[in-house]
């Protein structure tokens, strides 16, 4: 009888832990408090590279972002840097796991399109500056390679995909990677992309 009670208690503990890990309302424990993300509202090529320090948010440029002109186009007509803050603990936990698996990279070039300020519980602020079209970044002044899943988590949760047409999404490696599950992406024109 004593053995049955012990087995029953073990099964209860295992099932409770499984429920926590699969429950979308479960708040994971993470050392990250929030992530502030600066990103461009469009894809663009440039003859000159964009340095990480050049990515600065100017709120006054964002005021007209969703103004529709008579010809159906949107303002502003040039690329604008937007700012978003990720605070969902489950998302932050998943991002933290991917940050921990980044690999050092022998590289010395960056053409920045996204910059993240990672605010940690110990008051440390880490920085992650992401290259335009690859999985290369500068993380706390070191060049690194990171996963498609990390790129997806950051782009999805900061609102980046909202600004991209589905015709371009097919070229985003992180949206076509079969190694992890993704939600359907919907942009601001109502177009949906799911691979």
C-alpha positions in Angstrom: 0.0 0.0 0.0 2.8 2.4 0.9 4.4 1.8 -2.6 1.1 2.7 -4.3 0.8 6.0 -2.4 4.4 6.9 -3.5 3.7 6.0 -7.1 0.5 8.0 -7.0 2.3 11.1 -5.6 5.0 10.8 -8.3 2.4 10.6 -11.0 0.6 13.7 -9.6 3.8 15.7 -9.6 4.7 14.7 -13.1 1.3 15.5 -14.5 1.3 18.9 -12.7 4.7 19.8 -14.2 3.5 18.7 -17.7 0.4 20.9 -17.3 2.5 23.9 -16.4 4.8 23.4 -19.4 2.0 23.1 -21.9 -0.5 25.6 -20.4 -0.4 28.8 -22.4 -1.3 30.8 -19.3 1.6 29.5 -17.3 4.2 32.2 -16.6 7.6 30.8 -17.1 10.5 31.9 -14.9 13.0 33.9 -16.8 15.8 36.3 -16.0 14.6 38.7 -18.7 12.1 41.4 -17.6 11.4 42.8 -21.1 12.9 43.3 -24.5 12.7 46.7 -26.3 12.9 46.1 -30.1 13.7 48.8 -32.7 13.0 47.7 -36.2 12.4 49.1 -39.7 8.8 49.0 -41.0 10.0 47.8 -44.4 12.6 45.8 -46.3 15.1 47.8 -48.1 18.5 47.6 -49.8 21.1 50.3 -49.1 24.5 51.1 -50.7 25.7 52.1 -47.3 25.4 49.7 -44.4 23.4 50.7 -41.4 25.4 50.6 -38.2 23.8 49.4 -34.9 24.3 52.9 -33.4 22.3 54.5 -36.3 19.1 52.6 -35.3 17.4 55.4 -33.3 13.7 55.7 -32.6 12.0 59.0 -33.4 8.4 59.0 -32.3 7.4 62.0 -34.5 8.1 59.9 -37.6 5.6 57.3 -36.5 2.6 59.5 -36.2 1.4 59.1 -39.8 2.2 55.3 -40.2 -1.4 54.2 -40.9 -2.6 57.2 -42.9 -3.9 55.9 -46.3 -3.5 58.2 -49.3 -6.0 58.4 -52.2 -3.9 56.1 -54.3 -4.1 53.4 -51.6 -0.5 53.8 -50.4 0.5 54.4 -46.8 2.5 57.2 -45.1 5.4 57.6 -44.5 6.9 56.7 -47.8 10.4 56.1 -46.5 11.5 53.4 -44.1 10.8 54.3 -40.4 12.2 52.8 -37.2 9.4 51.5 -35.0 9.7 50.5 -31.3 7.9 47.6 -29.6 8.3 46.1 -26.1 8.0 42.3 -25.5 6.8 41.5 -21.9 5.0 38.1 -22.2 6.9 35.9 -19.8 6.4 32.7 -21.8 7.8 34.4 -24.9 10.7 35.9 -23.0 11.5 32.4 -21.6 11.6 31.0 -25.1 13.8 33.8 -26.3 16.1 33.3 -23.4 16.5 29.6 -24.3 17.5 30.6 -27.9 19.9 33.3 -26.7 21.6 30.8 -24.5 22.2 28.6 -27.6 23.8 31.2 -29.8 27.2 30.3 -31.3 30.3 32.6 -31.7 31.0 33.7 -35.2 34.2 34.8 -36.9 32.7 37.8 -38.6 33.2 41.6 -38.7 30.4 43.0 -40.7 26.8 44.1 -39.9 24.1 45.8 -41.9 21.6 46.3 -39.1 17.8 46.2 -39.4 16.8 45.3 -35.9 18.2 46.2 -32.5 17.1 44.8 -29.2 17.7 46.0 -25.6 17.2 43.0 -23.3 16.4 44.2 -19.8 17.3 41.6 -17.2 16.1 41.1 -13.6 19.6 41.9 -12.3 19.4 45.4 -13.9 21.8 44.4 -16.7 20.9 45.5 -20.2 22.1 43.3 -23.0 22.1 44.4 -26.6 21.4 42.3 -29.7 21.8 43.9 -33.1 20.5 41.8 -36.0 21.8 41.7 -39.6 19.5 42.5 -42.5 19.1 39.1 -44.2 20.8 36.5 -42.2 21.1 34.9 -38.8 24.1 37.0 -37.8 24.1 39.5 -35.0 26.2 41.4 -32.5 25.3 40.3 -29.0 27.0 42.4 -26.3 29.7 43.4 -28.8 30.4 39.8 -29.9 29.5 38.5 -33.4 27.2 35.5 -33.1 25.0 33.1 -35.2 21.5 32.4 -33.9 18.6 30.2 -34.7 15.6 30.8 -37.0 13.4 30.3 -34.0 15.0 33.3 -32.2 14.5 35.5 -35.2 10.8 34.3 -35.5 10.1 34.9 -31.8 11.5 38.4 -32.0 9.9 39.4 -35.3 6.5 37.9 -34.5 6.3 39.4 -31.0 7.5 42.9 -31.9 5.0 43.3 -34.9 7.6 43.2 -37.7 5.6 40.8 -39.9 2.7 43.2 -39.9 4.6 45.4 -42.3 5.7 42.7 -44.8 3.8 41.4 -47.8 3.2 37.7 -48.0 4.9 37.6 -51.4 8.2 38.5 -49.5 7.5 36.2 -46.5 8.2 33.1 -48.6 11.9 34.1 -48.6 12.1 34.4 -44.8 14.0 31.2 -43.6 12.5 31.4 -40.2 8.9 31.2 -41.6 9.7 28.1 -43.6 11.8 26.2 -41.0 10.2 22.8 -40.2 12.0 22.4 -36.9 9.6 24.4 -34.8 5.9 25.4 -34.8 4.7 28.8 -35.9 1.4 30.6 -35.9 -0.2 32.0 -39.0 1.2 35.4 -39.8 -1.3 38.2 -40.7 0.0 41.5 -42.1 -1.7 44.9 -41.9 -3.4 44.3 -45.3 -5.1 41.1 -43.9 -2.9 38.8 -46.0 -2.1 35.5 -44.2 1.1 33.4 -44.4 1.4 29.9 -43.1 4.0 27.3 -44.2 
